[in-house]
Amino acid sequence: MNFRKYKNPALIGICTFLFVAAGVSWWWLPVLLILPEISLLAYVFGVRVAGRIYDIFHHSTLGFGLLIIGHFTGNIYLYMIGLGVLLNYYLQATMGWKTSQWLPGVQSMG
């Protein structure tokens, strides 16, 4: 049995559980899911720059780092932004996203 196909949905569930456990309003969830898309503003600097910045904002390490820093410093904003980045990343990975949207054929960093 291939358990890899269950990894991303399980991580989405864990992130959702952490979101609920944080006790914030539900309206934050859609806001946090689109937050990494702000990186699309880098397009004004060119396609190659935008592709790299987009990939950095959609990297799971950024999400985990912000989540951990927010947890240990008690900063709910960093914690929630980290959760948003992770949820965005795992939802895209579950849907089959494998390459940068700006540089087709270039493997994403996540």
DSSP file (Angstrom, degrees, kcal/mol; ACC not computed):
  #  RESIDUE AA STRUCTURE BP1 BP2  ACC     N-H-->O    O-->H-N    N-H-->O    O-->H-N    TCO  KAPPA ALPHA  PHI   PSI    X-CA   Y-CA   Z-CA
    1    1 A M              0   0    0      0, 0.0     2,-0.8     0, 0.0     0, 0.0   0.000 360.0 360.0 360.0 134.7    0.0    0.0    0.0
    2    2 A N        +     0   0    0      1,-0.2     3,-0.5     2,-0.0     4,-0.1  -0.780 360.0 179.1 -92.3 108.3    1.3    3.4   -1.0
    3    3 A F    >   +     0   0    0     -2,-0.8     3,-1.5     1,-0.2     4,-0.5   0.578  65.4  84.3 -84.7 -10.2    1.1    5.8    2.0
    4    4 A R  G >> S+     0   0    0      1,-0.3     3,-1.2     2,-0.2     4,-0.6   0.844  82.0  61.2 -61.6 -33.3    2.6    8.7    0.2
    5    5 A K  G 34 S+     0   0    0     -3,-0.5    -1,-0.3     1,-0.3    -2,-0.1   0.672 103.8  51.1 -69.8 -13.3   -0.7    9.7   -1.3
    6    6 A Y  G <> S+     0   0    0     -3,-1.5     4,-2.0     2,-0.1    -1,-0.3   0.526  88.9  84.0 -96.5  -8.3   -2.0   10.2    2.2
    7    7 A K  H <> S+     0   0    0     -3,-1.2     4,-2.4    -4,-0.5     5,-0.2   0.962  91.7  42.1 -62.3 -55.7    0.8   12.5    3.4
    8    8 A N  H  X S+     0   0    0     -4,-0.6     4,-2.3     1,-0.2     5,-0.2   0.919 115.1  48.7 -63.7 -45.9   -0.5   15.8    2.1
    9    9 A P  H  > S+     0   0    0      0, 0.0     4,-2.0     0, 0.0    -1,-0.2   0.891 112.3  50.9 -60.4 -35.8   -4.1   15.3    3.1
   10   10 A A  H  X S+     0   0    0     -4,-2.0     4,-2.2     2,-0.2    -2,-0.2   0.911 110.4  48.4 -65.7 -41.1   -2.9   14.2    6.6
   11   11 A L  H  X S+     0   0    0     -4,-2.4     4,-2.6     2,-0.2    -1,-0.2   0.844 108.2  54.3 -69.0 -32.7   -0.8   17.4    6.9
   12   12 A I  H  X S+     0   0    0     -4,-2.3     4,-2.4     2,-0.2    -1,-0.2   0.919 109.4  49.2 -62.7 -42.4   -3.7   19.5    5.8
   13   13 A G  H  X S+     0   0    0     -4,-2.0     4,-2.4     2,-0.2    -2,-0.2   0.902 110.8  49.1 -62.3 -41.8   -5.7   17.9    8.6
   14   14 A I  H  X S+     0   0    0     -4,-2.2     4,-2.6     2,-0.2    -2,-0.2   0.924 111.9  48.4 -64.3 -44.7   -3.0   18.6   11.1
   15   15 A C  H  X S+     0   0    0     -4,-2.6     4,-2.2     2,-0.2    -2,-0.2   0.899 111.6  50.1 -62.4 -40.3   -2.7   22.3   10.0
   16   16 A T  H  X S+     0   0    0     -4,-2.4     4,-2.5     2,-0.2    -1,-0.2   0.907 109.9  50.9 -65.0 -41.0   -6.5   22.6   10.2
   17   17 A F  H  X S+     0   0    0     -4,-2.4     4,-2.8     1,-0.2    -2,-0.2   0.927 110.3  49.1 -60.7 -45.1   -6.4   21.1   13.7
   18   18 A L  H  X S+     0   0    0     -4,-2.6     4,-1.4     2,-0.2    -1,-0.2   0.869 109.7  52.9 -63.2 -35.7   -3.7   23.6   14.8
   19   19 A F  H  X>S+     0   0    0     -4,-2.2     5,-0.7     2,-0.2     4,-0.6   0.941 111.8  44.3 -62.9 -47.7   -5.7   26.4   13.3
   20   20 A V  H ><5S+     0   0    0     -4,-2.5     3,-1.2     1,-0.2    -2,-0.2   0.903 111.3  54.3 -63.8 -40.9   -8.8   25.4   15.3
   21   21 A A  H 3<5S+     0   0    0     -4,-2.8    -1,-0.2     1,-0.3    -2,-0.2   0.768  96.9  65.8 -65.8 -25.3   -6.6   24.9   18.5
   22   22 A A  H 3<5S-     0   0    0     -4,-1.4    -1,-0.3    -3,-0.3    -2,-0.2   0.738 100.8-137.8 -69.8 -21.0   -5.3   28.5   18.1
   23   23 A G  T <<5 +     0   0    0     -3,-1.2     2,-0.2    -4,-0.6    -3,-0.1   0.781  49.9 142.4  74.0  28.0   -8.8   29.7   18.8
   24   24 A V      < -     0   0    0     -5,-0.7    -1,-0.2     1,-0.1    -2,-0.1  -0.550  59.4 -79.8 -96.5 167.4   -9.0   32.4   16.2
   25   25 A S    >   -     0   0    0     -2,-0.2     3,-1.4     1,-0.1     4,-0.3  -0.292  35.1-124.2 -65.0 148.6  -12.0   33.4   14.1
   26   26 A W  T >  S+     0   0    0      1,-0.3     3,-1.5     2,-0.2    -1,-0.1   0.726 103.6  74.7 -67.8 -21.9  -12.7   31.3   11.0
   27   27 A W  T 3> S+     0   0    0      1,-0.3     4,-1.0     2,-0.2    -1,-0.3   0.723  84.8  68.1 -66.1 -17.1  -12.6   34.3    8.7
   28   28 A W  H <> S+     0   0    0     -3,-1.4     4,-3.0     1,-0.2    -1,-0.3   0.809  85.1  72.3 -67.1 -29.3   -8.8   34.2    9.1
   29   29 A L  H <> S+     0   0    0     -3,-1.5     4,-2.0    -4,-0.3    -1,-0.2   0.935  99.7  39.9 -58.7 -53.4   -8.6   30.9    7.2
   30   30 A P  H  > S+     0   0    0      0, 0.0     4,-1.4     0, 0.0    -1,-0.2   0.877 115.8  53.7 -64.8 -32.7   -9.4   32.2    3.7
   31   31 A V  H  X S+     0   0    0     -4,-1.0     4,-0.9     1,-0.2     3,-0.2   0.933 110.9  45.5 -63.2 -44.6   -7.2   35.2    4.4
   32   32 A L  H  < S+     0   0    0     -4,-3.0    -1,-0.2     1,-0.2    56,-0.2   0.813 107.6  58.3 -69.7 -30.1   -4.3   33.0    5.4
   33   33 A L  H  < S+     0   0    0     -4,-2.0    -1,-0.2    -5,-0.3    -2,-0.2   0.840 113.0  38.3 -69.5 -31.7   -4.8   30.7    2.4
   34   34 A I  H >< S+     0   0    0     -4,-1.4     3,-1.3    -3,-0.2     4,-0.3   0.549  91.5  93.0 -94.9  -6.4   -4.3   33.6   -0.1
   35   35 A L  G >< S+     0   0    0     -4,-0.9     3,-1.9     1,-0.3     4,-0.2   0.887  81.3  54.6 -55.3 -44.8   -1.6   35.4    1.9
   36   36 A P  G >  S+     0   0    0      0, 0.0     3,-1.6     0, 0.0    -1,-0.3   0.745  93.6  72.8 -63.0 -19.0    1.3   33.6    0.0
   37   37 A E  G X  S+     0   0    0     -3,-1.3     3,-2.0     1,-0.3    -2,-0.2   0.632  74.1  81.9 -71.5 -11.2   -0.2   34.8   -3.3
   38   38 A I  G X  S+     0   0    0     -3,-1.9     3,-2.3    -4,-0.3    -1,-0.3   0.788  74.6  76.3 -58.6 -26.2    1.0   38.3   -2.4
   39   39 A S  G X  S+     0   0    0     -3,-1.6     3,-1.7     1,-0.3    -1,-0.3   0.676  74.0  78.6 -61.2 -15.4    4.3   37.1   -3.7
   40   40 A L  G X  S+     0   0    0     -3,-2.0     3,-1.8     1,-0.3    -1,-0.3   0.705  74.4  76.7 -66.3 -18.0    2.8   37.6   -7.2
   41   41 A L  G X  S+     0   0    0     -3,-2.3     3,-1.5     1,-0.3    -1,-0.3   0.711  75.7  77.3 -63.9 -18.2    3.4   41.3   -6.8
   42   42 A A  G X   +     0   0    0     -3,-1.7     3,-2.1     1,-0.3    -1,-0.3   0.603  68.4  89.4 -67.0  -9.2    7.1   40.5   -7.6
   43   43 A Y  G X  S+     0   0    0     -3,-1.8     3,-1.8     1,-0.3    -1,-0.3   0.771  71.1  71.2 -59.6 -25.4    6.0   40.2  -11.2
   44   44 A V  G <  S+     0   0    0     -3,-1.5    -1,-0.3     1,-0.3    -2,-0.1   0.717  95.5  54.3 -64.3 -18.1    6.8   43.9  -11.6
   45   45 A F  G <  S-     0   0    0     -3,-2.1    -1,-0.3     1,-0.3     4,-0.2   0.394 126.0 -82.4 -94.9   1.5   10.5   43.0  -11.3
   46   46 A G    <>  -     0   0    0     -3,-1.8     4,-2.4    -4,-0.2    -1,-0.3  -0.309  41.2 -80.1 115.1 161.5   10.3   40.5  -14.1
   47   47 A V  H  > S+     0   0    0      2,-0.2     4,-2.4     1,-0.2     5,-0.2   0.890 123.3  49.2 -66.6 -42.5    9.3   36.9  -14.7
   48   48 A R  H  > S+     0   0    0      2,-0.2     4,-1.9     1,-0.2    -1,-0.2   0.924 114.2  45.0 -67.4 -43.1   12.5   35.3  -13.4
   49   49 A V  H  > S+     0   0    0     -4,-0.2     4,-2.6     1,-0.2     5,-0.3   0.930 113.5  51.0 -63.7 -45.0   12.5   37.3  -10.2
   50   50 A A  H  X S+     0   0    0     -4,-2.4     4,-2.7    -8,-0.2    -2,-0.2   0.886 107.5  53.7 -61.1 -39.8    8.8   36.7   -9.7
   51   51 A G  H  X S+     0   0    0     -4,-2.4     4,-2.0     2,-0.2    -1,-0.2   0.917 111.6  44.3 -61.7 -44.0    9.2   32.9  -10.2
   52   52 A R  H  X S+     0   0    0     -4,-1.9     4,-2.2     2,-0.2    -2,-0.2   0.927 115.4  46.4 -68.1 -44.6   11.9   32.7   -7.5
   53   53 A I  H  X S+     0   0    0     -4,-2.6     4,-2.4     2,-0.2    -2,-0.2   0.908 111.5  52.8 -65.4 -40.7   10.0   34.9   -5.0
   54   54 A Y  H  X S+     0   0    0     -4,-2.7     4,-1.0    -5,-0.3    -1,-0.2   0.928 110.0  48.4 -58.0 -45.6    6.8   32.9   -5.7
   55   55 A D  H  < S+     0   0    0     -4,-2.0     3,-0.2    -5,-0.2    -1,-0.2   0.877 110.1  51.3 -64.7 -37.9    8.6   29.7   -5.0
   56   56 A I  H >< S+     0   0    0     -4,-2.2     3,-1.4     1,-0.2     6,-0.2   0.926 109.6  49.5 -65.0 -43.8   10.2   31.0   -1.7
   57   57 A F  H 3< S+     0   0    0     -4,-2.4    -1,-0.2     1,-0.3    -2,-0.2   0.696 113.2  48.5 -68.5 -18.2    6.7   32.2   -0.4
   58   58 A H  T 3< S+     0   0    0     -4,-1.0     2,-0.4    -3,-0.2    -1,-0.3   0.014  84.7 117.8-109.3  26.5    5.3   28.7   -1.3
   59   59 A H    X>  -     0   0    0     -3,-1.4     4,-1.4     1,-0.1     3,-0.6  -0.797  62.7-140.2 -97.5 134.0    8.1   26.7    0.4
   60   60 A S  H 3> S+     0   0    0     -2,-0.4     4,-2.6     1,-0.2     5,-0.2   0.806  99.9  63.0 -64.7 -28.6    7.1   24.5    3.3
   61   61 A T  H 3> S+     0   0    0      1,-0.2     4,-2.7     2,-0.2    -1,-0.2   0.884 100.7  52.7 -64.0 -37.7   10.3   25.4    5.3
   62   62 A L  H <> S+     0   0    0     -3,-0.6     4,-2.5    -6,-0.2     5,-0.2   0.931 110.8  47.8 -61.3 -45.2    9.1   29.0    5.4
   63   63 A G  H  X S+     0   0    0     -4,-1.4     4,-2.4     2,-0.2    -2,-0.2   0.926 113.4  46.0 -62.1 -46.6    5.8   27.9    6.8
   64   64 A F  H  X S+     0   0    0     -4,-2.6     4,-2.7     2,-0.2     5,-0.2   0.909 112.7  51.6 -63.7 -41.1    7.3   25.6    9.4
   65   65 A G  H  X S+     0   0    0     -4,-2.7     4,-2.6    -5,-0.2     5,-0.2   0.938 112.6  43.9 -61.5 -47.5    9.9   28.3   10.4
   66   66 A L  H  X S+     0   0    0     -4,-2.5     4,-2.6     1,-0.2    -1,-0.2   0.890 113.6  52.1 -64.8 -38.9    7.2   31.0   10.9
   67   67 A L  H  X S+     0   0    0     -4,-2.4     4,-2.1    -5,-0.2    -2,-0.2   0.930 113.2  43.2 -61.9 -46.8    5.0   28.5   12.8
   68   68 A I  H  X S+     0   0    0     -4,-2.7     4,-2.6     2,-0.2     5,-0.2   0.925 115.4  47.9 -67.6 -45.5    7.8   27.5   15.2
   69   69 A I  H  X S+     0   0    0     -4,-2.6     4,-2.0    -5,-0.2     6,-0.4   0.930 113.6  48.7 -61.6 -44.4    9.0   31.0   15.8
   70   70 A G  H  X>S+     0   0    0     -4,-2.6     5,-1.0    -5,-0.2     4,-0.9   0.880 112.0  49.5 -62.1 -38.6    5.5   32.2   16.4
   71   71 A H  H  <5S+     0   0    0     -4,-2.1     3,-0.3    -5,-0.2    -2,-0.2   0.946 115.0  41.4 -65.4 -49.0    4.8   29.4   18.8
   72   72 A F  H  <5S+     0   0    0     -4,-2.6    -2,-0.2     1,-0.2    -1,-0.2   0.737 119.8  43.4 -77.4 -21.7    7.9   29.8   20.9
   73   73 A T  H  <5S-     0   0    0     -4,-2.0    -1,-0.2    -5,-0.2    -2,-0.2   0.549 107.3-122.4 -95.2  -8.7    7.7   33.6   21.0
   74   74 A G  T  <5 +     0   0    0     -4,-0.9     2,-1.0    -3,-0.3    -3,-0.2   0.660  61.2 147.5  77.4  15.3    4.0   33.7   21.6
   75   75 A N     >< -     0   0    0     -5,-1.0     4,-2.0    -6,-0.4    -1,-0.2  -0.746  29.8-170.1 -88.5 102.4    3.4   35.8   18.4
   76   76 A I  H  > S+     0   0    0     -2,-1.0     4,-2.5     1,-0.2     5,-0.2   0.796  82.5  59.2 -64.8 -28.6    0.0   34.6   17.1
   77   77 A Y  H  > S+     0   0    0      2,-0.2     4,-2.5     1,-0.2    -1,-0.2   0.935 107.9  43.0 -68.4 -46.2    0.5   36.5   13.9
   78   78 A L  H  > S+     0   0    0      2,-0.2     4,-2.6     1,-0.2    -2,-0.2   0.907 114.4  53.0 -63.2 -40.7    3.7   34.6   12.9
   79   79 A Y  H  X S+     0   0    0     -4,-2.0     4,-2.0     1,-0.2    -2,-0.2   0.930 112.4  43.4 -58.6 -47.8    2.0   31.4   14.0
   80   80 A M  H  X S+     0   0    0     -4,-2.5     4,-2.4     2,-0.2    -2,-0.2   0.869 112.3  52.0 -71.2 -36.9   -1.0   32.0   11.8
   81   81 A I  H  X S+     0   0    0     -4,-2.5     4,-2.5     2,-0.2    -1,-0.2   0.918 109.5  51.1 -64.6 -41.5    1.0   33.2    8.8
   82   82 A G  H  X S+     0   0    0     -4,-2.6     4,-2.3     1,-0.2    -2,-0.2   0.912 110.5  48.6 -59.7 -42.9    3.1   30.0    9.1
   83   83 A L  H  X S+     0   0    0     -4,-2.0     4,-2.9     1,-0.2     5,-0.2   0.900 110.2  52.1 -63.1 -40.4   -0.1   27.9    9.2
   84   84 A G  H  X S+     0   0    0     -4,-2.4     4,-2.5     2,-0.2    -2,-0.2   0.913 109.8  47.8 -62.4 -43.3   -1.4   29.8    6.2
   85   85 A V  H  X S+     0   0    0     -4,-2.5     4,-2.6     2,-0.2    -1,-0.2   0.922 114.1  47.7 -63.6 -43.8    1.8   29.1    4.2
   86   86 A L  H  X S+     0   0    0     -4,-2.3     4,-2.9     2,-0.2     5,-0.3   0.928 112.5  47.9 -64.3 -45.4    1.7   25.4    5.1
   87   87 A L  H  X S+     0   0    0     -4,-2.9     4,-2.4     1,-0.2     5,-0.2   0.927 113.3  48.5 -61.5 -43.6   -2.0   25.0    4.3
   88   88 A N  H  X S+     0   0    0     -4,-2.5     4,-2.2    -5,-0.2    -2,-0.2   0.932 113.5  47.7 -60.4 -46.4   -1.5   26.7    0.9
   89   89 A Y  H  X S+     0   0    0     -4,-2.6     4,-2.5     1,-0.2    -2,-0.2   0.937 114.6  44.0 -61.5 -49.5    1.6   24.6    0.1
   90   90 A Y  H  X S+     0   0    0     -4,-2.9     4,-2.2     2,-0.2    -1,-0.2   0.835 112.0  52.9 -71.0 -31.5   -0.1   21.3    1.1
   91   91 A L  H  X S+     0   0    0     -4,-2.4     4,-1.6    -5,-0.3    -1,-0.2   0.927 112.3  45.5 -66.0 -43.0   -3.3   22.1   -0.7
   92   92 A Q  H  <>S+     0   0    0     -4,-2.2     5,-2.6    -5,-0.2     4,-0.3   0.900 113.0  50.4 -65.9 -39.5   -1.4   22.9   -3.9
   93   93 A A  H ><5S+     0   0    0     -4,-2.5     3,-1.1     1,-0.2    -1,-0.2   0.884 108.8  52.1 -65.6 -37.6    0.7   19.8   -3.5
   94   94 A T  H 3<5S+     0   0    0     -4,-2.2    -1,-0.2     1,-0.3    -2,-0.2   0.849 106.6  53.8 -65.6 -34.2   -2.4   17.7   -3.1
   95   95 A M  T 3<5S-     0   0    0     -4,-1.6    -1,-0.3    -5,-0.1    -2,-0.2   0.486 126.3-100.7 -81.1  -1.7   -3.9   19.2   -6.3
   96   96 A G  T < 5 +     0   0    0     -3,-1.1     2,-0.4    -4,-0.3    -3,-0.2   0.611  62.2 161.4  97.9  13.0   -0.7   18.1   -8.2
   97   97 A W      < +     0   0    0     -5,-2.6    -1,-0.3     1,-0.2     3,-0.1  -0.550   4.8 152.8 -70.0 122.6    1.2   21.4   -8.4
   98   98 A K        +     0   0    0     -2,-0.4    10,-1.5     1,-0.1     2,-0.3   0.575  51.1  47.1-126.5 -19.0    4.8   20.5   -9.1
   99   99 A T  B    S-A  107   0A   0      8,-0.2     8,-0.2     1,-0.0    -1,-0.1  -0.813  89.7 -84.9-126.6 164.8    6.4   23.4  -11.0
  100  100 A S        -     0   0    0      6,-1.8     6,-0.2     3,-0.4     5,-0.2  -0.413  30.2-139.2 -63.1 140.0    6.6   27.2  -10.6
  101  101 A Q  S    S+     0   0    0      1,-0.2    -1,-0.1   -50,-0.1   -50,-0.1   0.749 102.7  46.0 -72.3 -22.1    3.6   28.9  -12.1
  102  102 A W  S    S+     0   0    0      1,-0.2    -1,-0.2   -51,-0.1   -51,-0.1   0.739 117.2  40.0 -93.3 -25.3    6.0   31.6  -13.5
  103  103 A L  S >  S-     0   0    0      3,-0.2     3,-2.4   -52,-0.1    -3,-0.4  -0.700  82.2-152.2-125.6  79.5    8.6   29.4  -15.0
  104  104 A P  T 3  S+     0   0    0      0, 0.0     3,-0.1     0, 0.0    -3,-0.1  -0.224  82.5  22.8 -54.1 135.2    7.0   26.3  -16.6
  105  105 A G  T 3  S+     0   0    0      1,-0.3     2,-0.5    -5,-0.2     0, 0.0   0.240  94.2 114.3  91.8 -12.7    9.3   23.3  -16.5
  106  106 A V  S <  S-     0   0    0     -3,-2.4    -6,-1.8    -6,-0.2    -1,-0.3  -0.813  71.8-120.2 -92.6 125.3   11.4   24.6  -13.6
  107  107 A Q  B     -A   99   0A   0     -2,-0.5    -8,-0.2    -8,-0.2    -1,-0.0  -0.382  29.0-115.9 -65.3 138.2   11.0   22.4  -10.5
  108  108 A S        -     0   0    0    -10,-1.5    -1,-0.1     1,-0.1   -56,-0.1  -0.305  14.4-125.5 -71.7 160.2    9.6   24.3   -7.5
  109  109 A M              0   0    0      1,-0.2    -1,-0.1   -57,-0.1   -50,-0.1   0.726 360.0 360.0 -79.8 -21.8   11.8   24.6   -4.4
  110  110 A G              0   0    0    -52,-0.1    -1,-0.2   -55,-0.1   -50,-0.1   0.473 360.0 360.0 -77.0 360.0    9.2   23.1   -2.1
